[in-house]
Amino acid sequence: MRKSFVIFLLSLLSVSVFAQQWHTTLDVLRPAAKTFPQGVSDLLIVNNTVQQPEDFGHALVAYGSVKGNESIDLSQAATRCLFAATQQFDFSGLFSSVGLVVKSQATGTFFASNSLLRPQTDSLCSTYEADAALSLDRLVIYDRKEIDLDVNYNYYAYLEVYAVSSWTLTRRNGQITTLTHVDTLYWESLSRTSSEALEQLPDRQTALLDVAEYTGEQFAKKFIPQWETVDRYMYENTDSLMKEAMRHFTYRRWEQAIELWQSCYDLSKSGSKKQKNLTENCAYSAADLAVANEITGDINAAIKWAKLCLSRPSAKWSPPMRHNNK
């Protein structure tokens, strides 16, 4: 597993008289929240939605009273959602191919549930040579635009948008999986006049279409492993092995650093080193070994050393704390 990292010089936080704390970051690939069934190599994404009525779900509220609904044209909402999802799946590398049927296949109404019939999915998968069809069956966007006075008599306005999308994954063997995804986005403004407060909010139609695109993107990301930057902390004290190991680490000589930290841990644990604070030395070297093994991709070893670090408590040792890098 690929990982990248940055060493920040020299942000040291004293955790005891004998140790200093170094800060580094790693880019870690997190597993996807959801996975596709085995055997889905060629995916077809299908529009199976009915357009939301223009006057449905767009509430106007002023000073605590509902003033009605605004009419918003969302004829492009499903298309924006589907294109965003398709792009995410296509770039993910999870599939050999990702196709998109933009024209809606729906035959029902907006207020009734719609799902593709088996003959439809079989025909679509055969035509586009797909293993499975992922259909967007319903996209509902509710929003609330409100203005009111706050305790300081300023005008407070906000636009809150909820997007609910319903999907069905149908494989050629007839296996069906239904999925639902919900997103919420929020904009707010504050001004001395009501008109300025409302003007500072985004155009309502633009915001709703942006949310449709956002919800398609976020739905797809549930199935795609994501890189995340995480904090890691290293420890160095006056011990010669610890100092030499850290020097190798800063030059990315992982194996040499690991070997030295391992030696330091073993010697400290056995008590054969002629120095004080052997328990602390075990904890520091184990903590450094956990990070170094994570960088080299040996996750089992990283977990083992992290557990050993926690099993070597010390009155002077404290867990990592956030601090500013210099």
Phi, psi and chi 1 to 4 in degrees:
 res  aa     phi    psi   chi1   chi2   chi3   chi4
   1 MET       -  128.4 -176.2 -176.9  -63.0      -
   2 ARG   -74.8  136.7 -178.5  179.6   68.6   85.0
   3 LYS  -138.6  142.7  -67.3 -177.0  175.9   68.5
   4 SER  -119.0  157.2   60.0      -      -      -
   5 PHE  -151.4  163.1   71.5   98.6      -      -
   6 VAL  -135.6  132.3  178.8      -      -      -
   7 ILE   -95.9  128.3  -60.9  -66.7      -      -
   8 PHE   -98.2  122.1  -67.1   95.3      -      -
   9 LEU   -98.1  140.9  -59.8  176.1      -      -
  10 LEU  -115.5   89.0 -112.0  177.2      -      -
  11 SER   -90.8   97.2  176.9      -      -      -
  12 LEU  -111.0  131.5  -58.7  176.6      -      -
  13 LEU  -120.7  118.2  176.5   67.6      -      -
  14 SER   -69.9  126.1  -66.0      -      -      -
  15 VAL  -108.2  -11.8  -66.9      -      -      -
  16 SER  -163.3  179.5   80.5      -      -      -
  17 VAL   -62.8  -28.2  175.1      -      -      -
  18 PHE  -103.8   -6.5  -57.9   97.6      -      -
  19 ALA  -135.2  153.1      -      -      -      -
  20 GLN  -127.2  154.9  -68.2  176.2  -48.7      -
  21 GLN  -111.4  129.4 -173.8 -176.5   71.0      -
  22 TRP  -106.1  148.6  -67.6   52.4      -      -
  23 HIS  -115.2  134.4  174.0 -130.5      -      -
  24 THR  -139.5  161.8 -176.6      -      -      -
  25 THR  -122.4  148.9   61.0      -      -      -
  26 LEU  -124.7  144.8  -57.4  178.8      -      -
  27 ASP   -94.1  111.6  -72.0  -23.2      -      -
  28 VAL  -109.3  133.9  178.4      -      -      -
  29 LEU   -85.8  110.9 -171.9   61.2      -      -
  30 ARG   -86.2  139.6  -62.4  -63.3 -168.5 -167.3
  31 PRO   -62.3  152.4  -18.7   30.3      -      -
  32 ALA   -68.7  149.3      -      -      -      -
  33 ALA   -69.5  -32.0      -      -      -      -
  34 LYS  -131.1  157.2  -63.9 -178.6  178.4  -67.0
  35 THR  -131.9  151.6   57.0      -      -      -
  36 PHE   -81.4  154.0  -80.9   88.8      -      -
  37 PRO   -60.8  154.3  -20.4   31.8      -      -
  38 GLN   -61.3  143.5  -67.6  -69.4  -33.4      -
  39 GLY    95.1   -2.0      -      -      -      -
  40 VAL   -92.0   99.6  178.3      -      -      -
  41 SER  -104.3  -39.4  177.5      -      -      -
  42 ASP  -113.5  115.2  -61.8  -74.0      -      -
  43 LEU  -108.1  137.6  179.4   67.2      -      -
  44 LEU  -116.9  124.6 -179.8   65.2      -      -
  45 ILE  -102.4  131.1  -60.6  176.4      -      -
  46 VAL  -125.7  134.8 -178.1      -      -      -
  47 ASN   -82.3  117.0 -175.5   -4.4      -      -
  48 ASN  -130.0   35.4 -170.4   44.1      -      -
  49 THR  -101.6  157.4   63.9      -      -      -
  50 VAL  -109.5  134.6  176.0      -      -      -
  51 GLN   -59.6  137.3 -178.3 -178.6  -29.0      -
  52 GLN   -68.7  133.3 -179.5  171.7  -30.3      -
  53 PRO   -56.8  143.4  -24.6   34.3      -      -
  54 GLU   -63.7  -30.4  -66.3 -174.4    5.2      -
  55 ASP   -98.5   17.0   60.1   -8.0      -      -
  56 PHE  -106.4  121.7  176.1   77.2      -      -
  57 GLY    89.3   13.8      -      -      -      -
  58 HIS  -119.4   77.2  -45.8  -57.5      -      -
  59 ALA   -74.9  144.5      -      -      -      -
  60 LEU  -115.0  125.3  -70.8  167.2      -      -
  61 VAL  -130.1  132.4 -178.2      -      -      -
  62 ALA  -134.8  121.6      -      -      -      -
  63 TYR    54.5   40.8  -47.7  107.5      -      -
  64 GLY    88.5   -2.6      -      -      -      -
  65 SER  -116.3  135.5  -60.2      -      -      -
  66 VAL   -74.4  125.1  177.6      -      -      -
  67 LYS  -101.1    2.6  -58.3  -60.3 -178.2 -178.1
  68 GLY   121.1 -161.7      -      -      -      -
  69 ASN  -121.4  142.5  -80.9  -74.0      -      -
  70 GLU   -93.0  147.5 -173.6  175.4  -15.1      -
  71 SER   -90.0  125.5  -67.3      -      -      -
  72 ILE  -129.4  129.0  -54.2  -70.0      -      -
  73 ASP   -80.8  112.4  178.8    8.3      -      -
  74 LEU  -114.4   32.8  -65.7  179.7      -      -
  75 SER   -63.9  -22.9   56.5      -      -      -
  76 GLN   -97.9    1.2  -65.2  -60.0  -50.1      -
  77 ALA   -62.5  -49.1      -      -      -      -
  78 ALA   -63.7  -39.4      -      -      -      -
  79 THR   -62.9  -44.5  -59.2      -      -      -
  80 ARG   -61.2  -42.5  -65.7  -86.1  -66.3  -90.0
  81 CYS   -62.6  -46.6  178.1      -      -      -
  82 LEU   -67.9  -41.6  -71.7  161.5      -      -
  83 PHE   -62.3  -41.0  -92.0  109.2      -      -
  84 ALA   -64.1  -44.3      -      -      -      -
  85 ALA   -64.8  -43.9      -      -      -      -
  86 THR   -60.2  -44.1  -58.5      -      -      -
  87 GLN   -61.0  -43.6 -174.0  177.7   52.1      -
  88 GLN   -62.7  -45.3  -71.4  -67.2  -40.5      -
  89 PHE   -66.0  -38.6  -76.1  129.6      -      -
  90 ASP   -66.0  -41.9 -165.6   26.3      -      -
  91 PHE   -78.5  -13.6  -70.1  165.5      -      -
  92 SER   -70.5  -26.6   70.2      -      -      -
  93 GLY    79.1    7.7      -      -      -      -
  94 LEU   -76.1  -22.0  -65.4  175.1      -      -
  95 PHE  -126.5  152.3  -54.2   99.2      -      -
  96 SER   -69.3  -35.7  -62.5      -      -      -
  97 SER  -152.3  150.7   67.0      -      -      -
  98 VAL  -132.9  117.3 -179.8      -      -      -
  99 GLY  -108.0  164.2      -      -      -      -
 100 LEU  -140.2  127.9  172.4   61.2      -      -
 101 VAL  -103.9  105.5  178.5      -      -      -
 102 VAL   -78.1  -38.0  177.4      -      -      -
 103 LYS   -66.6  129.2 -176.4  178.9  179.2 -179.5
 104 SER   -65.0  135.8  179.0      -      -      -
 105 GLN   -98.1    3.5  -53.2  -63.5  -59.2      -
 106 ALA   -70.7  145.5      -      -      -      -
 107 THR  -122.6   -4.1   57.0      -      -      -
 108 GLY   -95.5 -151.0      -      -      -      -
 109 THR  -119.4  167.1   65.5      -      -      -
 110 PHE   -63.5  -37.4  176.0   77.6      -      -
 111 PHE   -86.4    1.7  -64.8  101.2      -      -
 112 ALA  -115.0  146.6      -      -      -      -
 113 SER   -68.3  139.9   58.9      -      -      -
 114 ASN  -122.4  137.5  -66.3  -75.3      -      -
 115 SER  -147.6  147.4   58.1      -      -      -
 116 LEU   -68.8  140.1  -69.2  171.5      -      -
 117 LEU   -79.6  156.9  -59.4  175.6      -      -
 118 ARG   -55.4  -44.3  177.9   68.9 -175.6  -83.7
 119 PRO   -60.6  -34.0  -25.5   36.3      -      -
 120 GLN   -66.2  -47.5  -72.1  178.4  -73.9      -
 121 THR   -66.4  -38.9   55.9      -      -      -
 122 ASP   -61.5  -43.0  -72.7  -13.9      -      -
 123 SER   -66.2  -43.5  176.0      -      -      -
 124 LEU   -65.2  -45.5  -73.0  166.1      -      -
 125 CYS   -63.4  -36.4  -72.5      -      -      -
 126 SER   -69.2  -43.5  177.1      -      -      -
 127 THR   -63.8  -42.3  -60.2      -      -      -
 128 TYR  -100.1    7.4  -67.1   92.6      -      -
 129 GLU    53.3   51.2  -60.7 -179.1  -11.8      -
 130 ALA  -108.9  152.7      -      -      -      -
 131 ASP   -83.7  -26.4  -59.5  -47.3      -      -
 132 ALA  -155.6  153.3      -      -      -      -
 133 ALA  -113.6  126.0      -      -      -      -
 134 LEU  -106.6  107.3  176.3   63.8      -      -
 135 SER  -103.9  135.1   61.0      -      -      -
 136 LEU   -86.8  107.2  174.1   60.2      -      -
 137 ASP   -90.1  -27.1  -60.4  -37.3      -      -
 138 ARG  -158.1  136.7 -160.8  156.7 -173.5 -106.4
 139 LEU  -133.1  115.4  176.1   61.6      -      -
 140 VAL  -118.8  128.4 -174.8      -      -      -
 141 ILE  -121.2  111.3  -60.5  178.5      -      -
 142 TYR  -100.5  144.8  -55.2   92.5      -      -
 143 ASP  -150.1  158.8   61.6  -69.5      -      -
 144 ARG  -136.7  122.0  179.4 -174.8  178.0   97.6
 145 LYS  -112.6  122.5 -171.9  175.3 -174.9  179.4
 146 GLU  -138.5  148.8 -177.7  170.2   -1.4      -
 147 ILE  -133.1  144.1 -172.0  166.1      -      -
 148 ASP  -158.3  174.2 -150.1  -24.4      -      -
 149 LEU  -100.0  138.5  -76.0  167.3      -      -
 150 ASP   -91.1 -175.3   68.4    5.7      -      -
 151 VAL   -66.2  -20.6  -67.1      -      -      -
 152 ASN   -97.4   11.2  -63.2  -43.1      -      -
 153 TYR    63.3   30.7  -63.7   98.2      -      -
 154 ASN   -92.2  154.4  -67.9  -51.6      -      -
 155 TYR   -89.4  122.4  -72.1   91.0      -      -
 156 TYR  -110.8  123.7  171.7   72.1      -      -
 157 ALA  -125.6  147.3      -      -      -      -
 158 TYR  -148.6  157.2   72.8   86.4      -      -
 159 LEU  -128.0  118.4  174.9   63.1      -      -
 160 GLU  -116.5  129.6 -170.5  168.9   21.4      -
 161 VAL  -124.3  131.6 -175.7      -      -      -
 162 TYR  -115.2  131.0  -53.7   88.9      -      -
 163 ALA  -122.0  125.9      -      -      -      -
 164 VAL  -120.5  119.4 -177.7      -      -      -
 165 SER  -118.2  138.8   55.2      -      -      -
 166 SER  -116.3  130.5  -59.6      -      -      -
 167 TRP  -128.9  154.9  -53.1   72.4      -      -
 168 THR  -134.7  127.4  -57.4      -      -      -
 169 LEU  -102.5  118.1  177.5   68.0      -      -
 170 THR  -119.7  119.7  -53.5      -      -      -
 171 ARG   -88.6  163.5  -60.2 -176.7   63.8 -172.7
 172 ARG   -62.3  -26.3  -82.8 -160.6  169.8 -170.3
 173 ASN   -81.3    3.0   61.6    8.3      -      -
 174 GLY    94.1   -6.1      -      -      -      -
 175 GLN   -66.7  130.9 -179.7 -177.7   -7.9      -
 176 ILE  -121.9  134.7  -65.5  175.0      -      -
 177 THR  -128.6  125.3  -56.1      -      -      -
 178 THR  -100.2  142.1   57.3      -      -      -
 179 LEU  -136.4  144.1  -56.1  155.5      -      -
 180 THR  -130.5  139.2  -58.6      -      -      -
 181 HIS  -133.7  136.7 -179.9   73.0      -      -
 182 VAL  -127.0  134.8  179.3      -      -      -
 183 ASP  -132.0  151.3  -82.7  -54.5      -      -
 184 THR  -134.5  131.3  -56.1      -      -      -
 185 LEU  -127.6  152.6  -87.8   78.5      -      -
 186 TYR  -142.2  131.9 -170.1   88.1      -      -
 187 TRP  -123.6  146.3  -67.0  -95.5      -      -
 188 GLU  -145.7  159.1   60.0 -176.7   -8.6      -
 189 SER  -150.8  158.9   65.3      -      -      -
 190 LEU  -140.8  131.7 -171.6   66.9      -      -
 191 SER  -153.8  168.6 -177.9      -      -      -
 192 ARG   -78.4  -17.6  -63.6  -62.2  -61.8  175.6
 193 THR  -125.5  153.2   67.2      -      -      -
 194 SER   -67.2  -38.5   59.9      -      -      -
 195 SER   -64.8  -41.6   58.0      -      -      -
 196 GLU   -66.4  -39.9  -73.8 -179.0   -4.2      -
 197 ALA   -60.8  -42.7      -      -      -      -
 198 LEU   -70.9  -37.6  -69.2  169.4      -      -
 199 GLU   -66.4  -27.3  -73.4  171.7    1.5      -
 200 GLN   -74.7  -15.2  -71.6  171.0   10.7      -
 201 LEU   -75.8  154.2  -64.7  176.7      -      -
 202 PRO   -68.8  156.9   25.5  -34.4      -      -
 203 ASP   -53.9  132.8  174.1   74.7      -      -
 204 ARG   -64.9  -46.1 -161.7  165.5 -171.1  175.6
 205 GLN   -63.8  -43.2 -177.2 -171.8   41.3      -
 206 THR   -60.3  -43.6  -59.0      -      -      -
 207 ALA   -62.4  -43.0      -      -      -      -
 208 LEU   -67.0  -39.3  -60.5 -169.8      -      -
 209 LEU   -68.5  -35.8  -68.0  176.7      -      -
 210 ASP   -64.0  -38.2  -73.6  -13.2      -      -
 211 VAL   -66.2  -37.9  170.9      -      -      -
 212 ALA   -60.2  -43.1      -      -      -      -
 213 GLU   -65.8  -42.0 -178.0  174.3  -35.2      -
 214 TYR   -62.1  -41.4  175.6   81.2      -      -
 215 THR   -69.1  -33.4 -158.8      -      -      -
 216 GLY   -65.7  -40.8      -      -      -      -
 217 GLU   -64.6  -46.5  178.2 -178.6  -72.1      -
 218 GLN   -68.8  -34.5  -65.4  -56.4  -52.8      -
 219 PHE   -61.6  -47.1  169.0   76.2      -      -
 220 ALA   -64.2  -37.3      -      -      -      -
 221 LYS   -63.8  -20.8  -76.6 -176.1  175.2  180.0
 222 LYS   -61.6  -24.7  -76.5 -173.9  171.5 -177.3
 223 PHE  -100.1   -0.8  -63.6   88.0      -      -
 224 ILE  -116.3  125.5  -56.6  170.1      -      -
 225 PRO   -55.7  139.3  -24.1   34.5      -      -
 226 GLN  -120.4  139.5  -59.8  -68.4  -38.9      -
 227 TRP   -79.2  136.7  -71.9   98.7      -      -
 228 GLU  -136.2  133.6  178.0 -175.5  -14.8      -
 229 THR   -84.8  126.0  -60.0      -      -      -
 230 VAL  -125.5  154.5  -63.5      -      -      -
 231 ASP   -87.0  140.7  -66.4  -52.0      -      -
 232 ARG  -135.1  150.9  -67.5  -66.9 -177.1  -96.1
 233 TYR  -127.3  136.7  -63.1   86.9      -      -
 234 MET  -115.2  158.2  -46.8  -69.6  -66.9      -
 235 TYR  -127.7  140.1  -62.9   90.5      -      -
 236 GLU  -138.4  138.5 -178.2 -176.1    6.5      -
 237 ASN  -130.6 -161.9   60.0   14.2      -      -
 238 THR   -81.2   -5.9   56.8      -      -      -
 239 ASP   -63.4  135.1 -178.7   85.5      -      -
 240 SER   -63.3  -38.7   59.1      -      -      -
 241 LEU   -66.2  -42.1  -72.9  176.4      -      -
 242 MET   -62.7  -42.5  -67.8  -74.1  -72.1      -
 243 LYS   -67.2  -40.8  -66.7  178.3   74.1   67.8
 244 GLU   -68.6  -38.4 -176.8   65.4   10.6      -
 245 ALA   -62.3  -42.8      -      -      -      -
 246 MET   -65.0  -35.1 -175.8   58.9   71.4      -
 247 ARG   -63.0  -44.0 -170.5  176.9   70.4   82.7
 248 HIS   -62.9  -40.5  -77.1  -63.0      -      -
 249 PHE   -61.1  -43.1 -178.8   82.6      -      -
 250 THR   -65.7  -21.9   57.3      -      -      -
 251 TYR   -99.0   13.2  -74.7  100.1      -      -
 252 ARG    64.2   27.5  -53.6 -171.9 -175.8 -170.5
 253 ARG   -93.2   77.2  -63.6 -164.5  -74.8  -98.6
 254 TRP   -60.2  -48.7  -43.4  127.4      -      -
 255 GLU   -63.9  -40.9  -62.1  -55.0  -36.9      -
 256 GLN   -64.1  -41.2  -65.9   93.4  -38.5      -
 257 ALA   -64.1  -43.8      -      -      -      -
 258 ILE   -61.9  -42.4  -72.2  172.4      -      -
 259 GLU   -61.7  -41.0 -176.5  177.7  -15.4      -
 260 LEU   -70.8  -42.1  -72.2  167.5      -      -
 261 TRP   -63.7  -37.5  -83.6  -42.7      -      -
 262 GLN   -62.9  -43.3  174.9   77.9   64.9      -
 263 SER   -63.7  -42.9  -62.7      -      -      -
 264 CYS   -61.0  -43.1 -175.1      -      -      -
 265 TYR   -63.3  -47.6 -179.9   86.3      -      -
 266 ASP   -62.4  -44.5  -68.4  -20.3      -      -
 267 LEU   -66.4  -40.6  -70.2  169.6      -      -
 268 SER   -68.1  -39.4  -61.3      -      -      -
 269 LYS   -65.5  -38.3 -175.1  178.3  178.8 -178.0
 270 SER   -78.3  -14.5   65.6      -      -      -
 271 GLY    76.4   15.5      -      -      -      -
 272 SER   -83.8   -9.6   60.3      -      -      -
 273 LYS   -83.6  140.8  -62.6 -158.7   72.7  175.2
 274 LYS   -88.4   74.3  -66.0 -178.9  179.7  179.5
 275 GLN  -156.5  165.7   63.7  173.9   58.2      -
 276 LYS   -88.1  174.6  -60.7  178.3 -179.7  179.3
 277 ASN    56.4   45.9  -54.6  -62.8      -      -
 278 LEU   -65.8  -34.5  -64.1  179.4      -      -
 279 THR   -63.2  -42.1  -59.0      -      -      -
 280 GLU   -63.1  -41.7  -68.1  173.3  -10.1      -
 281 ASN   -61.4  -38.8 -133.8   34.7      -      -
 282 CYS   -60.8  -44.8  -78.7      -      -      -
 283 ALA   -64.9  -44.3      -      -      -      -
 284 TYR   -64.4  -47.6  -63.2  142.2      -      -
 285 SER   -66.0  -37.0   55.0      -      -      -
 286 ALA   -65.7  -40.4      -      -      -      -
 287 ALA   -62.5  -42.7      -      -      -      -
 288 ASP   -67.2  -37.5  -68.3  -13.5      -      -
 289 LEU   -65.1  -35.5  -79.9  162.9      -      -
 290 ALA   -61.2  -44.9      -      -      -      -
 291 VAL   -68.7  -45.2  176.5      -      -      -
 292 ALA   -61.6  -41.1      -      -      -      -
 293 ASN   -70.0  -32.0  -81.7  -79.1      -      -
 294 GLU   -64.2  -40.8 -176.3 -179.6   11.5      -
 295 ILE   -63.6  -39.9  -71.4  173.7      -      -
 296 THR   -80.7   -3.8   59.6      -      -      -
 297 GLY    93.1    3.5      -      -      -      -
 298 ASP   -91.2   82.9 -168.0  -17.6      -      -
 299 ILE   -67.0  -36.6  -56.7  -57.3      -      -
 300 ASN   -62.6  -41.9  -70.5  -28.3      -      -
 301 ALA   -66.7  -38.7      -      -      -      -
 302 ALA   -60.7  -42.5      -      -      -      -
 303 ILE   -65.2  -41.3  -66.3  171.1      -      -
 304 LYS   -60.8  -45.8  179.9 -167.2   79.4  170.7
 305 TRP   -70.9  -33.1  -74.4  112.0      -      -
 306 ALA   -63.3  -40.2      -      -      -      -
 307 LYS   -67.8  -39.2  -70.6  179.7  177.5  178.3
 308 LEU   -66.4  -35.5  -75.3  172.1      -      -
 309 CYS   -60.4  -45.5  170.9      -      -      -
 310 LEU   -70.0  -22.5  -66.4  174.6      -      -
 311 SER   -84.4   -1.7   70.8      -      -      -
 312 ARG  -113.9   67.5  -48.6  -67.3  -63.2 -173.0
 313 PRO   -67.3  151.8   28.3  -35.2      -      -
 314 SER  -145.5  144.4  167.9      -      -      -
 315 ALA   -65.0  -26.1      -      -      -      -
 316 LYS   -96.3  -13.5  -66.8 -178.8  179.8  178.7
 317 TRP   -88.9  136.3 -173.3   83.6      -      -
 318 SER  -131.1  151.4   60.8      -      -      -
 319 PRO   -67.7  165.1   24.1  -33.1      -      -
 320 PRO   -60.5  144.4  -20.8   30.9      -      -
 321 MET  -125.5  147.7  -60.8  178.3   63.4      -
 322 ARG   -70.4  145.1  -82.8 -167.9  168.9  -85.5
 323 HIS  -156.0  164.3   55.9  -79.5      -      -
 324 ASN   -77.9  142.4  -65.0  -35.8      -      -
 325 ASN   -89.3  141.6  -63.5  -62.8      -      -
 326 LYS  -108.9      -  -64.0 -179.1 -179.5  178.5
